[in-house]
């Protein structure tokens, strides 16, 4: 069950010569939904100090054609919350049909470039969102 849904409209620059969404654009839409999801939880990456949140694994499976000006509802669900990382799942729906689904694994890294514990406020917000 999704924790959050974010609506986007496919922009012309996000399409390729065939008129369909460029494969990289869906990942940006997932990330946009992630940022809005976190904002809805009261958390913003820019407020984190001394840590960064690189993506260490990204997956996307395209299931139907998506083109310029199509509206997508990107559903976000928390799949896993670990000590230093979390996994979000995404489902891009277009008129009730799954256009793409995927996941992103995000790791919390400290100044030395090593994984460290997620900020407690983020960890708790993610856990609460799945309840």
N, C-alpha and C positions, 0 to 999 in steps of 0.2 A: 504494500500500500504506500503510495507516495506521501512524503511529508510536506511537499511544497510544489507548486506549479508556477512556471514563469512563461509568459507568452512572448514570442518573438515573431517578426516578419522577415522573411528572407530578402535581403537587400541585393540589388543588382550586382554590386562588386563581389558578392559571395557566390556567384554562379560562374560556371565555366563556359567554354565555347558551345557546349550542347544545350545550354540554357538551364541546366540542372545545378543544384548546389554543389560547390567545390567540396571535395572530401574534407578539407581542413576547416571549413566554416562550421560544420556541425560541432566540432570540438570547441570552437570559440563560443557557440551557443550554449553548450554544456557548461562551460566556465562562467558565462554570464548568469546562467541559472544558479550555479553554485554560489556566486557572490551575492545574489539577491536572496537566496535561501539563508546564507549566514547572516545577512543583514536582518532578515525576519526573526532570527534568533537573538538579535542584539549584539552580534559579533562582527567586527570588521578587521580584515588582515592588517590594514594600515595602522590600527591601534596597537598591534603587537610590537613589543620592543625587544630587540636582541634576538629575534627569531625570524626565519623565513619559512615558506611553505612550498617547496618544489613538488611538482608532480613526478612520481617515479614509475607510474604505469598508467597508460591510457588505452582504452579499448572503445571501438565503435563498430557496430554492425548496421549496415544500411539495409533496410527491408523494403522500401518503396521509393519511387521517384519523388523528389522535392525540387521545386523550381522557384524562380523569381516571384516575389510577392505572396508566396504561400505563407499562411500563418501556422506556426508550430506551438503547441503547448508542451513545454519541457518539464516533465515530472522529475523531482529529485527525491531520492530515498537514501537514508543512511543504512549502509549494509553492514559496516563493521567500525567499531571504535576501539583502537588498541592503545598501547602506552604512548607511542610516539607517532602514530599514523592513524589515518581513517580512510575508509572507502565509501564513496558515494556512487549510487547507481542512477542512471538517467534513462528516461523513455521519452522520445520525441513523438508526439501524436499529432496527426493532421486529419481533422474531421473524423476523429474516433479511430483512425487506423494508425498502427505503429509504423512510423517512417524510419526510425532508427532507435537503437538502444546501446547503452555502453556504461562504462564505469571509469572512475578516476581514483587513483590511490595518491593521497597527499601525505607527505612526511614533514614533521616539524624539525627544523635544523637550527642549531645554535651558531654563534659566531665562528666557532672552529670548523664549521662545515660538517659536523657530525649530528646524527639523529639525537634528539633529546625529547623529554616528556612533553606532550601537548600541554598548552596552558590549561589549567584546571577549569577556567570559565568556559573555554571552548569545548573541552571534553564533556563537561556536564550538559552544556547546551545541546550538543550532538546526541548524547544519550537520552535526554528528555524528549527530543524531537521524535524519537522512535517509539515512544510510549503510547 
